[in-house]
Amino acid sequence: QVQLVESGGGLVQPGGSLRLSCAASRSIFSINAMGWYRQAPGKQRELVARITSAGSTNYGGSVRGRFTISRAIAKNTVYLQMNSLKPEDTAVYYCNADNLPSFSSWGQGTQVTVSS
């Protein structure tokens, strides 16, 4: 298992940027994949971005070209750089460590609100 703590959320105007961080309690080097998901009120949780242990990335269609996932293995941290934010990006953003079938861990979430 691994504990995850997200940070960096907040209120930002449309067109602005934020960087989210996800700090893990242990090395992320051998975890199959780290990802960011989000859930808006009344909607299902959806994939935002994911990075595998090999460094391959994939993105949800609505954020492709605007968001970038990266990692600092030495710091046990995964980042989500969010640019050109839109009101529809408003959601709680969750970090996930996918090491199935061994475990899948979630952070507590961080609120991102895009509003003028």
C-alpha contacts under 8 A as a table, 3 or more apart, distances in Angstrom:
res1	aa1	res2	aa2	distance
1	Q	103	F	6.08
1	Q	104	S	7.54
1	Q	105	S	6.81
2	V	24	A	6.50
2	V	25	S	5.76
2	V	26	R	6.37
2	V	97	A	7.55
2	V	105	S	6.36
3	Q	24	A	5.71
3	Q	25	S	5.20
3	Q	26	R	7.85
3	Q	105	S	6.97
3	Q	106	W	7.53
3	Q	107	G	6.97
4	L	22	C	6.27
4	L	23	A	5.62
4	L	24	A	4.68
4	L	25	S	6.50
4	L	95	C	6.93
4	L	96	N	7.66
4	L	105	S	7.42
4	L	106	W	6.41
4	L	107	G	4.64
4	L	108	Q	7.66
5	V	22	C	5.43
5	V	23	A	5.21
5	V	24	A	6.64
5	V	95	C	7.79
5	V	107	G	5.41
5	V	108	Q	6.75
5	V	109	G	7.81
6	E	20	L	6.97
6	E	21	S	5.52
6	E	22	C	4.39
6	E	23	A	6.47
6	E	94	Y	7.21
6	E	95	C	6.66
6	E	107	G	6.38
6	E	108	Q	7.08
6	E	109	G	6.09
6	E	110	T	6.05
7	S	20	L	5.74
7	S	21	S	5.26
7	S	22	C	6.55
7	S	110	T	6.20
8	G	18	L	7.08
8	G	19	R	5.96
8	G	20	L	4.53
8	G	21	S	6.15
8	G	110	T	7.35
9	G	18	L	7.18
9	G	19	R	7.63
9	G	20	L	6.26
9	G	110	T	5.39
9	G	111	Q	5.31
9	G	112	V	4.94
9	G	113	T	7.93
10	G	110	T	7.98
10	G	111	Q	6.14
10	G	112	V	5.03
10	G	113	T	6.09
11	L	112	V	6.18
11	L	113	T	4.75
11	L	114	V	5.91
11	L	115	S	7.11
12	V	16	G	6.05
12	V	17	S	7.22
12	V	18	L	7.64
12	V	112	V	7.84
12	V	113	T	6.31
12	V	114	V	5.01
12	V	115	S	6.29
12	V	116	S	7.64
13	Q	16	G	5.50
13	Q	85	L	7.63
13	Q	114	V	5.42
13	Q	115	S	5.04
13	Q	116	S	5.01
14	P	84	S	7.00
14	P	85	L	5.37
14	P	86	K	5.09
14	P	87	P	6.36
14	P	114	V	5.78
14	P	115	S	6.01
14	P	116	S	6.52
15	G	83	N	7.06
15	G	84	S	4.18
15	G	85	L	4.85
15	G	86	K	6.39
16	G	83	N	6.19
16	G	84	S	5.51
16	G	85	L	5.48
17	S	81	Q	7.50
17	S	82	M	5.40
17	S	83	N	4.44
17	S	84	S	6.25
17	S	85	L	6.19
18	L	81	Q	6.18
18	L	82	M	5.25
18	L	83	N	6.78
19	R	79	Y	6.77
19	R	80	L	5.54
19	R	81	Q	4.43
19	R	82	M	5.94
20	L	79	Y	5.52
20	L	80	L	4.99
20	L	81	Q	6.46
20	L	82	M	7.92
21	S	77	T	6.69
21	S	78	V	5.84
21	S	79	Y	4.58
21	S	80	L	6.54
22	C	77	T	5.40
22	C	78	V	5.08
22	C	79	Y	6.24
22	C	95	C	6.26
23	A	75	K	7.82
23	A	76	N	6.02
23	A	77	T	4.54
23	A	78	V	6.71
24	A	27	S	7.07
24	A	28	I	7.10
24	A	76	N	5.38
24	A	77	T	6.05
25	S	76	N	7.36
26	R	76	N	6.48
27	S	30	S	7.26
27	S	73	I	7.10
27	S	74	A	7.84
27	S	76	N	5.31
28	I	31	I	5.24
28	I	73	I	6.34
28	I	76	N	5.59
28	I	77	T	7.68
29	F	53	S	6.39
29	F	73	I	6.12
29	F	76	N	7.92
30	S	53	S	6.34
31	I	34	M	7.25
31	I	52	T	7.90
31	I	53	S	6.18
31	I	97	A	6.92
31	I	98	D	6.71
31	I	99	N	5.42
32	N	52	T	5.71
32	N	53	S	5.21
32	N	97	A	7.83
32	N	98	D	5.94
32	N	99	N	5.08
32	N	100	L	7.76
33	A	50	R	6.73
33	A	51	I	5.51
33	A	52	T	4.05
33	A	53	S	5.63
33	A	97	A	6.17
33	A	98	D	5.19
33	A	99	N	6.77
34	M	50	R	5.72
34	M	51	I	5.41
34	M	52	T	6.36
34	M	53	S	7.95
34	M	78	V	7.41
34	M	95	C	7.40
34	M	96	N	5.68
34	M	97	A	4.74
34	M	98	D	6.08
35	G	47	L	7.64
35	G	48	V	7.52
35	G	49	A	5.60
35	G	50	R	4.03
35	G	51	I	6.17
35	G	95	C	5.79
35	G	96	N	5.05
35	G	97	A	6.56
35	G	98	D	7.73
36	W	47	L	6.43
36	W	48	V	5.38
36	W	49	A	5.23
36	W	50	R	6.27
36	W	80	L	7.52
36	W	93	Y	6.73
36	W	94	Y	5.64
36	W	95	C	4.71
36	W	96	N	6.17
37	Y	45	R	6.51
37	Y	46	E	5.41
37	Y	47	L	4.48
37	Y	48	V	4.92
37	Y	49	A	6.96
37	Y	93	Y	5.69
37	Y	94	Y	5.13
37	Y	95	C	6.41
37	Y	96	N	7.45
38	R	45	R	5.45
38	R	46	E	5.51
38	R	47	L	6.65
38	R	48	V	6.56
38	R	91	A	5.87
38	R	92	V	5.43
38	R	93	Y	4.27
38	R	94	Y	5.83
39	Q	43	K	6.26
39	Q	44	Q	5.96
39	Q	45	R	4.34
39	Q	46	E	6.40
39	Q	91	A	5.27
39	Q	92	V	5.36
39	Q	93	Y	6.62
40	A	43	K	5.38
40	A	44	Q	7.31
40	A	45	R	7.43
40	A	90	T	6.58
40	A	91	A	4.27
40	A	92	V	6.37
41	P	91	A	7.21
46	E	60	G	7.91
47	L	50	R	7.65
47	L	59	Y	7.27
47	L	60	G	5.74
48	V	59	Y	5.64
48	V	60	G	4.88
48	V	63	V	6.87
49	A	57	T	7.15
49	A	58	N	5.71
49	A	59	Y	4.31
49	A	60	G	6.16
49	A	67	F	7.96
49	A	68	T	7.60
49	A	69	I	6.27
50	R	57	T	5.49
50	R	58	N	5.43
50	R	59	Y	6.50
50	R	69	I	6.96
51	I	54	A	7.93
51	I	55	G	5.75
51	I	56	S	5.47
51	I	57	T	4.43
51	I	58	N	6.77
51	I	69	I	6.96
51	I	70	S	7.37
52	T	55	G	5.10
52	T	56	S	5.28
52	T	57	T	6.55
53	S	56	S	7.50
57	T	69	I	7.45
59	Y	63	V	6.72
59	Y	64	R	5.66
60	G	63	V	5.73
60	G	64	R	6.24
61	G	64	R	5.42
63	V	66	R	5.42
63	V	67	F	5.65
64	R	67	F	6.19
65	G	68	T	7.73
66	R	82	M	6.23
66	R	83	N	5.23
66	R	84	S	6.18
66	R	85	L	7.81
67	F	80	L	6.76
67	F	81	Q	5.50
67	F	82	M	4.49
67	F	83	N	6.00
68	T	80	L	5.67
68	T	81	Q	5.08
68	T	82	M	6.65
69	I	78	V	7.29
69	I	79	Y	5.65
69	I	80	L	4.61
69	I	81	Q	6.40
70	S	78	V	5.83
70	S	79	Y	5.22
70	S	80	L	6.57
71	R	76	N	7.78
71	R	77	T	5.77
71	R	78	V	4.19
71	R	79	Y	5.83
72	A	75	K	5.36
72	A	76	N	6.17
72	A	77	T	5.33
72	A	78	V	6.29
73	I	76	N	4.92
73	I	77	T	6.38
74	A	77	T	7.85
82	M	85	L	6.62
85	L	89	D	6.49
85	L	114	V	6.75
86	K	89	D	5.39
86	K	90	T	7.59
86	K	114	V	6.12
87	P	90	T	5.66
87	P	113	T	7.34
87	P	114	V	4.69
87	P	115	S	5.85
88	E	114	V	7.56
89	D	112	V	7.57
89	D	113	T	7.46
89	D	114	V	6.69
90	T	111	Q	7.80
90	T	112	V	5.40
90	T	113	T	4.59
90	T	114	V	5.46
91	A	111	Q	6.08
91	A	112	V	5.56
91	A	113	T	6.64
92	V	109	G	5.85
92	V	110	T	5.39
92	V	111	Q	4.37
92	V	112	V	6.03
93	Y	109	G	5.27
93	Y	110	T	5.26
93	Y	111	Q	6.22
93	Y	112	V	7.00
94	Y	106	W	6.75
94	Y	107	G	5.83
94	Y	108	Q	6.71
94	Y	109	G	4.42
94	Y	110	T	6.63
95	C	106	W	5.76
95	C	107	G	5.34
95	C	109	G	6.98
96	N	104	S	6.98
96	N	105	S	5.61
96	N	106	W	4.66
96	N	107	G	6.61
97	A	103	F	7.98
97	A	104	S	5.52
97	A	105	S	5.12
97	A	106	W	6.61
98	D	103	F	6.63
98	D	104	S	4.63
98	D	105	S	6.74
99	N	102	S	5.64
99	N	103	F	5.13
99	N	104	S	5.68
100	L	103	F	4.99
100	L	104	S	6.07
101	P	104	S	7.97
